[in-house]
Amino acid sequence: MAIENAPRRTGQRNLVGLVIALVTTAVIWWTAGQQTDQDVEPSSGGTTSAESSRADAGTGEPSPAGTDPASGLAVVALADLPPEAEETVALIDTGGPFPHDEDDGVFGNFEGILPDEQRGYYREYTVETPGLDHRGARRIVTGSSGELYWTDDHYSSFARIAR
């Protein structure tokens, strides 16, 4: 009878070992993803926190005071952003091709930082971060009316880009 149970116990041990290996792999993968996002250093570019980036919304172009009246967000000059941002804007202007499959995808504005618009109004594009082997945290988001927004912290804050 002990002989009949031996294969079953071996199978159970193999199953338990497989489950432990899968859980360990998932934890390592998740932890590595968290560390990589934290390792991305924000670049210069004038982004501000969500709370401090809003002002009274108005209309028109970015004001000389550094706040976009339409969105209430800080304004940053394209020339003051990393060179990879200028490269991304050039690709946007020509319609691609874009380096990542996710580029030119709909940006949902779930954070609610950008002005409220209908779904599909905003599109997002990756801004490469030198030294990373993944997309990183830097993005440019465009609006259907041609406005450009910069984030270097994966949508936690935005600035309006002035060309």
BAFIGU-552469 format. One record per residue: residue number from 1; residue in three letters; x, y, z of N, C-alpha, C in turn. Coordinates in steps of 0.001 Angstrom, whole numbers, padded with zeros to 6 digits, always signed. Atoms other than C-alpha are relative to their C-alpha. Last residue first. Example, Ala and Ser with C-alpha at 12.3 -4.5 7.8 and 13.67 -1.06 7.14 Angstrom:
REM residues 2
2  ser  -000820  -001190  -000060  +013670  -001060  +007140  -000770  +001090  +000730
1  ala  +000890  -001190  +000000  +012300  -004500  +007800  +000900  +001200  +000000
//
This chain:
REM residues 163
163  arg  -001013  +000212  +001052  +006762  +075250  -028308  +000867  +001213  -000178
162  ala  +000037  -001113  +000956  +004973  +075602  -024975  +001111  -000239  -001012
161  ile  -001194  -000270  +000794  +004409  +072317  -023150  -000273  +001165  -000934
160  arg  +000363  -000305  +001392  +001740  +072268  -020444  +001277  +000354  -000738
159  ala  -000214  -001404  +000359  +003031  +070665  -017264  -000417  +000145  -001452
158  phe  -000144  -000404  +001390  +001827  +067421  -015710  +000389  +001469  -000075
157  ser  +000066  -001440  +000227  +001892  +065587  -012407  +000227  +000273  -001479
156  ser  +000304  -000599  -001313  +001374  +062045  -011102  -000100  +001513  -000109
155  tyr  +001339  -000568  -000138  +001057  +060822  -014714  -000341  +000539  +001383
154  his  +001048  +000954  +000362  +004147  +058587  -014874  -001376  +000459  +000441
153  asp  +000245  +000843  -001177  +006584  +060891  -013067  -001215  -000910  -000211
152  asp  -001205  +000811  -000177  +008203  +062755  -015957  -000152  -000935  +001191
151  thr  -000091  +000598  -001326  +004992  +064236  -017294  +001287  -000805  +000060
150  trp  -001192  +000747  -000400  +004708  +066663  -020193  -000195  -000573  +001402
149  tyr  -000248  +000028  -001437  +001540  +067997  -021872  +001178  -000932  +000285
148  leu  -000962  +001012  -000431  +000982  +069045  -025485  +000219  +000129  +001497
147  glu  -000768  -000301  -001203  -001977  +070943  -026951  +000885  -001188  +000376
146  gly  -001409  -000290  +000240  -002939  +070246  -030558  +000822  +000322  +001234
145  ser  -000137  -001383  +000489  -006730  +070476  -030346  +001447  +000411  -000177
144  ser  +000469  -000080  +001387  -007023  +066683  -030127  +000116  +001395  -000590
143  gly  +001441  -000176  +000111  -004944  +066758  -026944  -000382  +000144  -001459
142  thr  +000510  -001023  +000916  -001457  +065343  -026667  -001518  +000059  +000101
141  val  +001415  +000238  +000285  +000226  +063517  -023804  -000464  +001147  -000882
140  ile  +000656  -001188  +000531  +004008  +063384  -023645  -001421  -000425  -000330
139  arg  +000987  +000046  +001085  +005431  +060731  -021395  -000320  +001414  -000484
138  arg  +000182  -001263  +000732  +008342  +060038  -019038  -000952  -000171  -001182
137  ala  +001130  -000772  -000523  +008003  +057208  -016522  -000322  +001237  -000827
136  gly  -000251  -001059  -000974  +010219  +054492  -017979  -001258  +000768  +000331
135  arg  +000539  -001296  +000420  +009468  +052600  -021179  +000290  +001132  +000981
134  his  +001465  +000023  +000051  +011758  +049676  -020376  -000464  +001423  -000303
133  asp  +000368  +001020  +000976  +015481  +048911  -020777  -001517  -000214  -000040
132  leu  +001054  +000922  -000434  +016509  +052152  -019108  -000292  -001021  -001096
131  gly  -000453  +000933  -001023  +019870  +053823  -019680  -001050  -000969  +000498
130  pro  -001260  +000707  +000250  +018561  +056837  -021551  +000383  -000893  +001180
129  thr  -000905  -000377  -001073  +014910  +057628  -020770  +001292  -000772  -000215
128  glu  -001056  +000925  -000418  +012759  +057509  -023899  +000823  +000599  +001134
127  val  -001235  -000761  +000178  +009708  +059760  -024032  +001098  -000880  +000578
126  thr  -001157  +000233  -000855  +006723  +057480  -024532  +001116  +000972  -000352
125  tyr  -001212  +000398  +000704  +003597  +058842  -026194  +001160  -000116  +000991
124  glu  -001252  -000006  -000753  +000021  +059327  -024987  +001155  -000583  -000806
123  arg  -000844  +001121  +000434  -003192  +060370  -026743  +001316  +000093  +000763
122  tyr  -001435  -000002  -000296  -005953  +062587  -025298  +000674  -001262  -000522
121  tyr  -000533  -001333  +000284  -009415  +063270  -026773  +001521  +000024  +000165
120  gly  -000552  -000008  +001345  -010296  +059559  -026905  +000605  +001339  -000377
119  arg  -000967  +001083  +000210  -012575  +059691  -023887  +000440  -000001  -001462
118  gln  +000570  +001310  +000300  -014346  +063046  -023780  +001111  -001023  -000204
117  glu  +000380  +000125  +001402  -012532  +065930  -022131  -000593  -001386  -000201
116  asp  +000974  +001044  +000330  -011892  +067123  -018592  -000374  +000070  -001471
115  pro  +001397  -000450  +000127  -008790  +069313  -018372  -000915  -001151  -000426
114  leu  +000200  -000774  +001227  -005658  +067390  -017353  -001461  +000454  -000066
113  ile  -000861  -001185  -000071  -005137  +066341  -013736  -000169  +000885  -001232
112  gly  +000784  -001227  -000038  -008073  +063958  -013490  +000819  +001271  +000062
111  glu  -000495  -000772  -001137  -005913  +060950  -012606  -000749  +001321  +000152
110  phe  +000661  +000505  -001197  -008053  +058857  -014937  +000456  +000731  +001251
109  asn  +000054  -001101  -000966  -006874  +061013  -017832  -000734  -000420  +001278
108  gly  +001306  -000128  -000633  -007761  +058114  -020187  -000151  +001159  +000964
107  phe  -000311  -000295  -001402  -004801  +058388  -022554  -001317  +000338  +000679
106  val  +000878  -000931  -000710  -005719  +056696  -025834  +000481  +000151  +001438
105  gly  +001170  +000602  -000609  -002787  +055017  -027546  -000814  +001055  +000738
104  asp  +001170  -000432  +000760  -000419  +056858  -029867  -001268  -000699  +000494
103  asp  +000000  -001390  +000458  +002471  +054982  -028228  -001163  +000252  -000954
102  glu  +000962  -000769  -000793  +001545  +051655  -026588  -000089  +001461  -000454
101  asp  +001363  +000329  +000427  +003266  +049661  -029346  -001045  +000836  +000725
100  his  +000703  +000933  -000897  +006528  +051439  -028572  -001423  -000222  -000493
99  pro  -000822  +001130  -000443  +009083  +053060  -030903  -000720  -001035  +000869
98  phe  -000337  -000141  -001409  +006635  +055259  -032795  +000718  -001247  +000497
97  pro  +000340  +001130  -000849  +006502  +055542  -036572  +000515  +000188  +001426
96  gly  -000737  +001230  -000298  +005331  +058206  -036347  +000986  -000334  -001096
95  gly  +000887  +001148  -000051  +002665  +060739  -037337  +000704  -001336  +000198
94  thr  -000041  +000708  +001285  +005073  +063433  -038487  -000887  -001242  -000020
93  asp  +000303  -000921  +001095  +004248  +065878  -035681  -000043  -000700  -001358
92  ile  +001436  -000296  -000077  +004140  +063071  -033107  -000399  +000873  -001189
91  leu  +000716  +001191  +000466  +007582  +061884  -034214  -001510  +000218  +000005
90  ala  -000232  +000085  +001449  +008961  +065421  -033865  -000703  -001221  -000590
89  val  +000903  -000974  +000626  +007314  +065660  -030428  +000179  -000018  -001519
88  thr  +001351  +000565  -000050  +009089  +062440  -029415  -000996  +000953  -000655
87  glu  +000061  +001083  +000983  +012465  +063781  -030556  -001403  -000602  -000060
86  glu  +000063  -000652  +001314  +011861  +067018  -028616  -000082  -001049  -001112
85  ala  +001359  -000549  +000114  +011086  +064941  -025531  -000176  +000686  -001349
84  glu  +000877  +001094  +000428  +014277  +062917  -026066  -001452  +000462  -000120
83  pro  +000012  +000094  +001474  +016254  +066170  -025903  -000904  -001110  -000518
82  pro  -001093  +000835  +000509  +015214  +066589  -022246  -000074  -000127  -001523
81  leu  +000186  +001416  -000318  +012788  +069464  -021664  +001193  -000804  -000511
80  asp  -000506  +000248  -001345  +013823  +073134  -021624  -000160  -001459  +000442
79  ala  -001468  -000068  +000018  +013480  +073490  -025410  +000617  -000267  +001367
78  leu  -000483  +001243  +000587  +009866  +072342  -025158  +001524  -000038  +000024
77  ala  -000377  -000123  +001405  +009219  +075290  -022864  +000530  -001342  -000498
76  val  -001416  +000266  +000216  +007462  +074417  -019617  +000272  +000108  -001497
75  val  -000423  +000047  +001399  +004132  +075817  -018471  +001499  -000252  -000034
74  ala  -001240  -000722  +000283  +002640  +075093  -015053  +000344  -000180  -001475
73  leu  -001262  +000699  -000209  -000904  +073773  -015138  +001181  +000933  -000257
72  gly  -000484  -000326  -001332  -004102  +075782  -014696  +001323  -000673  +000330
71  ser  -000076  +001207  -000833  -005554  +073991  -017710  +000377  +000295  +001445
70  ala  +001039  +000967  +000343  -006793  +076805  -019950  -000009  -001199  +000948
69  pro  +001323  -000409  -000483  -004810  +079608  -018277  -001098  -001026  -000292
68  asp  +000902  +000098  +001134  -001478  +077788  -018680  -001403  +000346  +000471
67  thr  +001154  +000856  -000242  +000733  +079024  -015881  -000900  +000031  -001231
66  gly  -000379  +001382  -000192  +004258  +080353  -016348  -001135  -000930  +000348
65  ala  -000225  +000238  -001428  +003630  +084079  -015829  +000357  -001456  +000282
64  pro  -001402  -000236  -000324  +004092  +084635  -019583  +000322  -000300  +001462
63  ser  -000287  -001380  -000370  +000705  +083004  -020123  +001468  +000173  +000326
62  pro  -000747  -000126  -001247  +000190  +079804  -022041  +000358  +001455  +000288
61  glu  -001331  +000589  +000046  -002376  +080248  -024793  +000696  +000141  +001343
60  gly  -001119  -000638  +000668  -006059  +080955  -024468  +001293  -000770  +000112
59  thr  -000165  +000415  +001381  -008856  +080168  -022114  +001249  +000649  -000545
58  gly  +000489  -001050  +000886  -009390  +080191  -018383  +000083  -000511  -001416
57  ala  -000041  +000291  +001426  -008919  +077675  -015620  -000613  +001153  -000774
56  asp  +001289  -000281  +000624  -008216  +079051  -012175  +000112  -000224  -001490
55  ala  +000337  -001387  -000298  -005064  +077329  -011008  -001366  +000238  -000627
54  arg  +001267  -000565  +000445  -004073  +073693  -010818  -000124  +001463  +000404
53  ser  -000073  -000310  +001413  -000484  +072504  -010632  -001294  +000592  -000540
52  ser  -000527  -001341  +000245  -000180  +072766  -006861  -000003  +000369  -001474
51  glu  +000672  -001031  -000783  -002487  +069879  -006027  +000483  +001400  -000364
50  ala  +001371  -000189  +000450  -001370  +067665  -008883  -000680  +001121  +000756
49  ser  +000940  +000979  -000529  +002285  +068132  -008082  -001409  +000336  -000437
48  thr  +000387  -000336  -001362  +004466  +070189  -010376  -000976  -001041  +000485
47  thr  +001264  +000584  -000425  +006367  +069465  -013523  -000256  +000358  +001447
46  gly  +001034  -000868  -000516  +008966  +072013  -014521  -001302  -000662  +000355
45  gly  +001054  -000184  +000962  +011171  +070040  -016832  -001201  +000702  +000566
44  ser  +000489  -001371  -000098  +014223  +068811  -015114  -001112  +000162  -001012
43  ser  -000887  -000948  +000648  +014444  +065073  -015057  -000529  +001404  +000216
42  pro  +000701  -001000  +000790  +012805  +062770  -012586  +001007  +000968  -000590
41  glu  -000137  -001331  -000578  +015075  +059940  -011562  -000755  +000998  -000851
40  val  +000043  -001004  +001045  +013820  +056509  -012471  +000069  +001370  +000650
39  asp  -001348  -000356  +000398  +014971  +054205  -009672  +000027  +001073  -001079
38  gln  -000553  -000907  -000988  +011500  +054192  -008096  +001388  +000469  -000397
37  asp  +000728  -001257  +000064  +009938  +052744  -011243  +000564  +001009  +000987
36  thr  -000403  -000697  +001211  +012690  +050133  -011410  -000730  +001325  -000127
35  gln  -001299  -000635  -000178  +012199  +049193  -007769  +000407  +000767  -001238
34  gln  +000153  -001123  -000924  +008490  +048536  -008224  +001311  +000740  +000164
33  gly  +000732  -001064  +000691  +009068  +046397  -011303  -000175  +001222  +000873
32  ala  -000939  -000607  +000955  +011745  +044371  -009494  -000679  +001132  -000754
31  thr  -000942  -000823  -000758  +009321  +043766  -006609  +000979  +000703  -000935
30  trp  +000731  -001175  -000457  +006595  +042525  -008974  +000932  +000956  +000736
29  trp  +000332  -000825  +001162  +008986  +040179  -010780  -000701  +001285  +000434
28  ile  -001246  -000607  +000496  +010456  +038867  -007518  -000297  +000926  -001167
27  val  -000421  -000998  -000991  +006985  +038292  -006044  +001269  +000709  -000468
26  ala  +000915  -001140  +000084  +005768  +036557  -009214  +000405  +001106  +000967
25  thr  -000271  -000726  +001242  +008841  +034323  -009346  -000883  +001234  -000113
24  thr  -001294  -000675  -000182  +008421  +033338  -005687  +000345  +000829  -001237
23  val  +000241  -001112  -000923  +004727  +032564  -006257  +001288  +000789  +000203
22  leu  +000787  -001017  +000692  +005548  +030449  -009319  -000243  +001228  +000883
21  ala  -000854  -000639  +001002  +008345  +028563  -007548  -000748  +001115  -000730
20  ile  -000965  -000852  -000725  +006139  +027872  -004521  +000886  +000742  -000990
19  val  +000744  -001151  -000525  +003343  +026593  -006783  +000940  +000955  +000728
18  leu  +000341  -000858  +001133  +005773  +024346  -008685  -000732  +001257  +000467
17  gly  -001236  -000654  +000431  +007209  +022917  -005462  -000249  +000976  -001147
16  val  -000314  -000993  -001026  +003713  +022199  -004162  +001259  +000762  -000386
15  leu  +000986  -001071  +000121  +002835  +020465  -007444  +000272  +001110  +001008
14  asn  -000316  -000755  +001221  +006048  +018429  -007423  -000951  +001184  -000176
13  arg  -001217  -000775  -000281  +005450  +017425  -003815  +000386  +000844  -001213
12  gln  +000385  -001118  -000863  +001894  +016416  -004666  +001202  +000872  +000318
11  gly  +000752  -000960  +000812  +003133  +014337  -007577  -000430  +001201  +000800
10  thr  -000979  -000645  +000863  +005737  +012676  -005363  -000684  +001046  -000872
9  arg  -000729  -000955  -000831  +003051  +011986  -002790  +001053  +000741  -000820
8  arg  +000909  -001100  -000305  +000855  +010381  -005460  +000706  +001064  +000833
7  pro  +000110  -000898  +001157  +003722  +008301  -006820  -000903  +001199  +000277
6  ala  -001258  -000676  +000315  +004491  +006972  -003316  -000122  +000909  -001230
5  asn  +000046  -001406  -000391  +000889  +006192  -002345  +001254  +000768  -000401
4  glu  +001028  -000692  +000787  +000728  +002909  -004296  -000046  +001493  +000320
3  ile  -000505  -000150  +001361  +004065  +001722  -002853  -001017  +000750  -000852
2  ala  -000914  -001139  -000003  +002908  +002337  +000693  +000537  +000270  -001384
1  met  +000819  -001190  +000000  +000000  +000000  +000000  +000871  +001265  +000000
//
